[in-house]
Amino acid sequence: MRYVYIVLILFIGIGVGIGGSIVYTRYIGNSVQDRQGKSEHLVGNDSDEHGCKGSAGYTWCEEKQKCLRVWEEPCITEKSTTGDIEEVIISDISKALIQKHGDSAKNIQITVSKVEGLYAVGGAKEEMGGGMWLAAKVEDEWKLVWDGNGTIGCALLAQYDYPASIVPECWNEETGTSIAR
């Protein structure tokens, strides 16, 4: 009788395992489509023409010819440092980040990666991590346009006429897709 219970428990266990595998494969798994067949946006599934993953914070640096996170490694090389303008941008962005995020932003290290006319991009790094920021010069002052990680909304970039040479891709809120600019 004891042998029958062991065999019965074994068959039940196998049945549950097979059933669970079927459910996982059919409904969860690695599928990138929902039940209506629409594609979902997966973080990290947004490589640009250079292979940089915008949702992971990587952007293409033309000067260094590689993908990088601007808060970890500025795009500007020794030869292209912009000097005084960089100090002004850092000051304005630091003030804007403190105003937006409070006193906790006082310890953030700001770097400028690229300046192109009235537009700039850079990194913000603190002890536990970092992110990037975008700025536009508005009425003789550098204004914080966006800060964080991931893909930036196309509508926000359009509002400031942000050049594609600085932000080559964006997230289209209407279609729910990442697009090259």
Contacts in CASP RR format, 6 or more apart in sequence:
PFRMAT RR
TARGET T0000
AUTHOR 0000-0000-0000
METHOD contacts of the structure
MODEL  1
MRYVYIVLILFIGIGVGIGGSIVYTRYIGNSVQDRQGKSEHLVGNDSDEH
GCKGSAGYTWCEEKQKCLRVWEEPCITEKSTTGDIEEVIISDISKALIQK
HGDSAKNIQITVSKVEGLYAVGGAKEEMGGGMWLAAKVEDEWKLVWDGNG
TIGCALLAQYDYPASIVPECWNEETGTSIAR
32 39 0 8 1.000
32 40 0 8 1.000
32 42 0 8 1.000
32 45 0 8 1.000
33 39 0 8 1.000
33 40 0 8 1.000
34 40 0 8 1.000
39 177 0 8 1.000
41 171 0 8 1.000
41 176 0 8 1.000
41 177 0 8 1.000
41 178 0 8 1.000
43 55 0 8 1.000
43 56 0 8 1.000
44 53 0 8 1.000
44 54 0 8 1.000
44 55 0 8 1.000
44 56 0 8 1.000
45 55 0 8 1.000
46 53 0 8 1.000
46 54 0 8 1.000
46 55 0 8 1.000
46 151 0 8 1.000
46 169 0 8 1.000
46 178 0 8 1.000
47 53 0 8 1.000
48 54 0 8 1.000
48 60 0 8 1.000
48 168 0 8 1.000
48 169 0 8 1.000
48 180 0 8 1.000
49 168 0 8 1.000
49 180 0 8 1.000
50 60 0 8 1.000
50 67 0 8 1.000
51 67 0 8 1.000
52 58 0 8 1.000
52 59 0 8 1.000
52 60 0 8 1.000
52 67 0 8 1.000
53 67 0 8 1.000
54 150 0 8 1.000
54 151 0 8 1.000
54 169 0 8 1.000
54 178 0 8 1.000
55 149 0 8 1.000
55 150 0 8 1.000
55 151 0 8 1.000
55 178 0 8 1.000
56 69 0 8 1.000
56 149 0 8 1.000
56 150 0 8 1.000
57 69 0 8 1.000
57 131 0 8 1.000
57 132 0 8 1.000
57 149 0 8 1.000
57 150 0 8 1.000
58 67 0 8 1.000
58 68 0 8 1.000
58 69 0 8 1.000
59 67 0 8 1.000
59 68 0 8 1.000
59 69 0 8 1.000
59 70 0 8 1.000
59 75 0 8 1.000
59 121 0 8 1.000
59 132 0 8 1.000
59 167 0 8 1.000
59 168 0 8 1.000
60 66 0 8 1.000
60 67 0 8 1.000
60 168 0 8 1.000
61 67 0 8 1.000
61 68 0 8 1.000
61 75 0 8 1.000
61 113 0 8 1.000
61 114 0 8 1.000
62 75 0 8 1.000
62 165 0 8 1.000
63 75 0 8 1.000
63 76 0 8 1.000
63 77 0 8 1.000
63 80 0 8 1.000
64 73 0 8 1.000
64 75 0 8 1.000
64 77 0 8 1.000
68 75 0 8 1.000
69 131 0 8 1.000
69 132 0 8 1.000
70 111 0 8 1.000
70 113 0 8 1.000
70 114 0 8 1.000
70 121 0 8 1.000
70 122 0 8 1.000
70 123 0 8 1.000
70 131 0 8 1.000
70 132 0 8 1.000
71 111 0 8 1.000
71 122 0 8 1.000
71 123 0 8 1.000
71 124 0 8 1.000
71 125 0 8 1.000
71 129 0 8 1.000
71 130 0 8 1.000
71 131 0 8 1.000
71 132 0 8 1.000
72 125 0 8 1.000
72 130 0 8 1.000
74 111 0 8 1.000
74 112 0 8 1.000
74 113 0 8 1.000
74 122 0 8 1.000
74 123 0 8 1.000
75 113 0 8 1.000
75 114 0 8 1.000
75 121 0 8 1.000
75 122 0 8 1.000
76 82 0 8 1.000
76 112 0 8 1.000
76 113 0 8 1.000
76 114 0 8 1.000
82 112 0 8 1.000
82 115 0 8 1.000
85 115 0 8 1.000
86 112 0 8 1.000
86 115 0 8 1.000
88 142 0 8 1.000
89 112 0 8 1.000
89 115 0 8 1.000
89 120 0 8 1.000
89 135 0 8 1.000
89 142 0 8 1.000
90 110 0 8 1.000
90 111 0 8 1.000
90 112 0 8 1.000
92 135 0 8 1.000
92 141 0 8 1.000
92 142 0 8 1.000
92 143 0 8 1.000
92 144 0 8 1.000
93 110 0 8 1.000
93 124 0 8 1.000
93 133 0 8 1.000
93 135 0 8 1.000
93 142 0 8 1.000
93 144 0 8 1.000
94 105 0 8 1.000
94 108 0 8 1.000
94 110 0 8 1.000
96 135 0 8 1.000
96 142 0 8 1.000
96 143 0 8 1.000
96 144 0 8 1.000
97 105 0 8 1.000
97 108 0 8 1.000
97 110 0 8 1.000
97 124 0 8 1.000
97 133 0 8 1.000
97 144 0 8 1.000
97 147 0 8 1.000
98 105 0 8 1.000
98 106 0 8 1.000
100 144 0 8 1.000
100 147 0 8 1.000
107 126 0 8 1.000
107 127 0 8 1.000
108 124 0 8 1.000
108 125 0 8 1.000
108 126 0 8 1.000
109 124 0 8 1.000
109 125 0 8 1.000
109 126 0 8 1.000
110 122 0 8 1.000
110 123 0 8 1.000
110 124 0 8 1.000
110 133 0 8 1.000
111 122 0 8 1.000
111 123 0 8 1.000
111 124 0 8 1.000
111 125 0 8 1.000
112 120 0 8 1.000
112 121 0 8 1.000
112 122 0 8 1.000
112 123 0 8 1.000
113 121 0 8 1.000
113 122 0 8 1.000
113 123 0 8 1.000
113 132 0 8 1.000
114 120 0 8 1.000
114 121 0 8 1.000
114 122 0 8 1.000
114 166 0 8 1.000
116 163 0 8 1.000
116 165 0 8 1.000
116 166 0 8 1.000
117 137 0 8 1.000
118 136 0 8 1.000
118 137 0 8 1.000
119 134 0 8 1.000
119 135 0 8 1.000
119 136 0 8 1.000
119 137 0 8 1.000
119 160 0 8 1.000
119 162 0 8 1.000
119 163 0 8 1.000
119 166 0 8 1.000
120 134 0 8 1.000
120 135 0 8 1.000
120 136 0 8 1.000
120 137 0 8 1.000
120 142 0 8 1.000
121 132 0 8 1.000
121 133 0 8 1.000
121 134 0 8 1.000
121 135 0 8 1.000
121 166 0 8 1.000
121 167 0 8 1.000
122 132 0 8 1.000
122 133 0 8 1.000
122 134 0 8 1.000
123 130 0 8 1.000
123 131 0 8 1.000
123 132 0 8 1.000
123 133 0 8 1.000
124 130 0 8 1.000
124 131 0 8 1.000
124 132 0 8 1.000
124 133 0 8 1.000
124 147 0 8 1.000
124 148 0 8 1.000
125 131 0 8 1.000
130 148 0 8 1.000
130 149 0 8 1.000
131 147 0 8 1.000
131 148 0 8 1.000
131 149 0 8 1.000
132 147 0 8 1.000
132 148 0 8 1.000
132 149 0 8 1.000
133 144 0 8 1.000
133 145 0 8 1.000
133 146 0 8 1.000
133 147 0 8 1.000
133 148 0 8 1.000
134 144 0 8 1.000
134 145 0 8 1.000
134 146 0 8 1.000
134 147 0 8 1.000
134 152 0 8 1.000
134 162 0 8 1.000
134 166 0 8 1.000
134 167 0 8 1.000
135 142 0 8 1.000
135 143 0 8 1.000
135 144 0 8 1.000
135 145 0 8 1.000
136 142 0 8 1.000
136 143 0 8 1.000
136 145 0 8 1.000
136 160 0 8 1.000
136 162 0 8 1.000
137 143 0 8 1.000
145 156 0 8 1.000
145 160 0 8 1.000
145 162 0 8 1.000
146 152 0 8 1.000
146 156 0 8 1.000
151 169 0 8 1.000
151 170 0 8 1.000
151 171 0 8 1.000
151 178 0 8 1.000
152 167 0 8 1.000
152 170 0 8 1.000
152 171 0 8 1.000
153 170 0 8 1.000
153 171 0 8 1.000
153 172 0 8 1.000
153 173 0 8 1.000
154 170 0 8 1.000
154 171 0 8 1.000
154 172 0 8 1.000
154 173 0 8 1.000
154 179 0 8 1.000
154 181 0 8 1.000
155 173 0 8 1.000
156 162 0 8 1.000
157 167 0 8 1.000
157 170 0 8 1.000
157 181 0 8 1.000
164 181 0 8 1.000
167 181 0 8 1.000
168 180 0 8 1.000
168 181 0 8 1.000
169 178 0 8 1.000
169 179 0 8 1.000
169 180 0 8 1.000
169 181 0 8 1.000
170 178 0 8 1.000
170 179 0 8 1.000
170 181 0 8 1.000
171 177 0 8 1.000
171 178 0 8 1.000
171 179 0 8 1.000
172 178 0 8 1.000
172 179 0 8 1.000
END
